[in-house]
Amino acid sequence: IPLPDERTSTAHYASARRSTPTIRIQCDNTQTVRLVTTELVQLQTKLRHVDVHNHWLRQAVAEGKVSIDYTPSAQMMADGLTKSLAKEPFRIFRKQLDMVDKKELLEENRRRELADDEQRLEKLLMKEDPWDQLSHVSESPLKAS
């Protein structure tokens, strides 16, 4: 059975329009977000290359290829790559990247294993309680004589 070639009219796709993922841009400048996302009558500067970039980006946003979201500076992931961070901001940055500290992870796993071992030992000791075994013994031989 010959498979359809993508270049022919017999090619089959899941949908007529291929969906492309939306590129998400985070920006901490509200004026830039407004310039790109709101409808303006005329957007023109004295710098032609800036106008071209602005109009291209506005068109990409209008087509849904790009989304621009305002993100406060304190929440920008790029800060972790461009600035030296104190301990707490560094932990937040590490969490944003879905990274973990191996030492913390190993300590947490060890605590969990110790708790599991403790529970297993407790159950084992409850099964082998010597006082329970004495209650099942019939009368002592001393009383019978």
SULVEN-V691256 format. One record per pair of residues at least 24 apart in sequence whose ideal C-beta (glycine too) atoms are under 6 Angstrom apart, sorted by sequence separation. I is the first residue (numbers start at 0). J is the second residue. D is the distance in Angstrom with one decimal. If there is no record, write none. Layout:
BEGIN
I,J,D ; I,J,D
END
This chain:
BEGIN
35,60,5.7 ; 36,67,6.0 ; 35,67,5.4 ; 32,67,5.4 ; 32,69,5.0 ; 29,69,5.9 ; 26,67,5.8 ; 22,65,4.8 ; 23,66,5.3 ; 24,67,4.8 ; 25,68,5.6 ; 27,70,5.9 ; 21,66,5.3 ; 25,70,4.0 ; 27,72,4.5 ; 27,75,5.8
END
